[in-house]
Amino acid sequence: MKTSYILTGARRVLRELRLHFTHHGTGKSSVSRRLGNQEDASVYRVPTPDTIDMESDDSSFDWFKSYGDVAGIFRELLPDKSARILMLGCGNSKLSEEIYDDGYKNIVNIDYSGVLIEKMRQKYIESHPEMEWHEMDIRELSFASDTFDVAIDKDHDEPGTMDAMMTTKGDVWDPSQEVIDNCTQEVDEVLRVLRKGGTFLYLTFGQPHFRRRYLTRAETTLEVRALGEAFHYYLYIVRT
Ligand SMILES: C[S@@+](CC[C@H](N)C(=O)[O-])C[C@H]1O[C@@H](n2cnc3c(N)ncnc32)[C@H](O)[C@@H]1O
């Protein structure tokens, strides 16, 4: 097992511990107080269009080793390679590239960082010409309803798209109205643009206790699969 994978997993376990031990009011955990807050501050930095610096970071390290880790599940859930896929908060992840190389060419990538989207567009314009890139907020999608077969939100070494909105300061046991609204808006918008029979895949270290509330709707079904080796992560599958 690669050292980077172990370190990433350990960081994520610490983060989850923080979520579990966060104190009311202070927003600090007993764990983070013992460790000091330097590490804590960087782990919990929530990316915004202004704070993302694509110029200084060309790497695209993903905490799961590669798409290969989930390719089997992906092909099982999505047998139709012509499916239209929406990648939410794509960042500079290689996931879209790897899915494309597996034969799924109909991928639409969005992120609210215009700098990042432009950089990704230039990077892939020749090698992956069918991929689309749009600067867009996941809480307000400008796509027509019922137009995608799959939407994907994948967490990263730092909080992913829904995770980024969820791990703002505050108590995860009792999230602020702003956090609830942001996560609810993302899921509302995803369900709106998915066709009937579509699938929302959310891949994260976030445990079911903190995620179910945003993903459970009367008109959809939710399946949760635990994945990974030393450190578990979760695949949430919402079917419309
Ligand atoms: C930590 S990165 C994860 C990127 C990618 N999914 C991955 O796994 O590497 C979170 C991404 O979500 C984007 N993001 C956060 N909130 C967003 C929002 N409301 N609308 C669109 N993108 C958002 C950020 O710009 C950032 O690129």
Ligand as a Chemical Component Dictionary entry (heavy atoms), coordinates in Angstrom:
data_LIG
# 
_chem_comp.id                   LIG 
_chem_comp.type                 NON-POLYMER 
_chem_comp.pdbx_formal_charge   0 
_chem_comp.three_letter_code    LIG 
# 
loop_
_chem_comp_atom.comp_id 
_chem_comp_atom.atom_id 
_chem_comp_atom.alt_atom_id 
_chem_comp_atom.type_symbol 
_chem_comp_atom.charge 
_chem_comp_atom.model_Cartn_x 
_chem_comp_atom.model_Cartn_y 
_chem_comp_atom.model_Cartn_z 
_chem_comp_atom.pdbx_ordinal 
LIG C1  C1  C 0  -11.847 19.638 -3.141 1  
LIG S1  S1  S 1  -12.360 19.843 -4.770 2  
LIG C2  C2  C 0  -12.774 18.220 -5.364 3  
LIG C3  C3  C 0  -12.638 18.161 -6.841 4  
LIG C4  C4  C 0  -12.917 16.809 -7.487 5  
LIG N1  N1  N 0  -14.302 16.411 -7.341 6  
LIG C5  C5  C 0  -11.987 15.749 -6.973 7  
LIG O1  O1  O 0  -12.439 14.745 -6.455 8  
LIG O2  O2  O -1 -10.789 15.927 -7.067 9  
LIG C6  C6  C 0  -13.996 20.563 -4.620 10 
LIG C7  C7  C 0  -14.370 21.226 -5.903 11 
LIG O3  O3  O 0  -15.722 21.631 -5.811 12 
LIG C8  C8  C 0  -15.825 22.916 -6.370 13 
LIG N2  N2  N 0  -17.003 23.523 -5.751 14 
LIG C9  C9  C 0  -17.239 23.749 -4.425 15 
LIG N3  N3  N 0  -18.446 24.309 -4.263 16 
LIG C10 C10 C 0  -18.993 24.430 -5.497 17 
LIG C11 C11 C 0  -20.209 24.943 -5.983 18 
LIG N4  N4  N 0  -21.115 25.460 -5.146 19 
LIG N5  N5  N 0  -20.446 24.908 -7.303 20 
LIG C12 C12 C 0  -19.521 24.396 -8.156 21 
LIG N6  N6  N 0  -18.336 23.900 -7.766 22 
LIG C13 C13 C 0  -18.078 23.921 -6.445 23 
LIG C14 C14 C 0  -14.526 23.605 -6.053 24 
LIG O4  O4  O 0  -14.244 24.659 -6.947 25 
LIG C15 C15 C 0  -13.531 22.451 -6.178 26 
LIG O5  O5  O 0  -12.975 22.357 -7.470 27 
# 
loop_
_chem_comp_bond.comp_id 
_chem_comp_bond.atom_id_1 
_chem_comp_bond.atom_id_2 
_chem_comp_bond.value_order 
_chem_comp_bond.pdbx_ordinal 
LIG C1  S1  SING 1  
LIG S1  C2  SING 2  
LIG S1  C6  SING 3  
LIG C2  C3  SING 4  
LIG C3  C4  SING 5  
LIG C4  N1  SING 6  
LIG C4  C5  SING 7  
LIG C5  O1  DOUB 8  
LIG C5  O2  SING 9  
LIG C6  C7  SING 10 
LIG C7  O3  SING 11 
LIG C7  C15 SING 12 
LIG O3  C8  SING 13 
LIG C8  N2  SING 14 
LIG C8  C14 SING 15 
LIG N2  C9  SING 16 
LIG N2  C13 SING 17 
LIG C9  N3  DOUB 18 
LIG N3  C10 SING 19 
LIG C10 C11 SING 20 
LIG C10 C13 DOUB 21 
LIG C11 N4  SING 22 
LIG C11 N5  DOUB 23 
LIG N5  C12 SING 24 
LIG C12 N6  DOUB 25 
LIG N6  C13 SING 26 
LIG C14 O4  SING 27 
LIG C14 C15 SING 28 
LIG C15 O5  SING 29 
# 
